[in-house]
Amino acid sequence: MTKQKTPTGRFGELAARHRFALNPHVDYRASRCPGCARPTRRRKFVLSIGVVPGHIVAMGKDCRYCPDCDVIIAHQDELEDLLAKLFADAAPEVVGNDYVVLGLVERRFWRQHLGRPADQSDFRRHVADFRSYETISESPSLPQSRSKTKKGDSHPNS
């Protein structure tokens, strides 16, 4: 993983938590942590996402999580699909624009405001920024197949 420059300033008012990594690789689903190679867990997080120009949304998203490294891994393709669906009707001019994952929203606050807009200053009081932002720079190599072939077989699945 390569570290990215942390966005300037802070958005949320809660203490920073977790590391965040964006996975741009469609062929790598992060079933193992790229840092420690231990199995990751699937966990739902409420992400705060800023979309240019000036849209901020809170979105519940299944991500991969490594408790040992304290890193949340979100898949870029899934995130962009969800954002496109969200803005397709409400603000189609925003679809495909740049975005940044700002941090985590408190789950209770998110549930209370589902379907209703929240005041930005009130929203910020319930967001925790990430301690660091990272990108998975290259797709980790897949392990070689361990299946054995019988004598005379040319392919393990034949």
Phi, psi and omega in degrees: 000143176249139179285140175254161176294127178294136178307142183295140179072182178243149176260305183279159180260351177279162179298141180297140181222154172058161168259153180233133178233132176261128181258107180275357186268121180288329184275356181241118184255008173058044175289341173236145181293131178291344179273312185245353179068012175276157179299138176268165178247149175274129182213144180268129177237153174259106184268140172262122186235128176261125180245130180289133002260113168072018176262134176233127181232154172249128186225127173284127186216130172288128179229170172268144182222132174252108181292333180290319180266351183056047181239135175259129180244119177250140179272123185302317183296320178293318180297315180292325176296316179296319178295320179297317178294320181297316185267356183304317181265318186290315182209075185300337179291345182271339183302127180091355179288164177296152179212163175218137175277114188277323183169201181250139178260141176300131184300319181297317178298317180300315181296322181293334185249015178301127179079357179235136177289147177248150176297137186299320180293323177292320179299316182298330179293345184245019180243135174251123177292167174273150177292324178206158178242132182225162174234138175283108192286322179220149181291119179301146182290145179280144179294150179291151180296138180256004181287142182261147177260146175284158180301129179094342178281140180265342183220138183297336182261010182277000000 
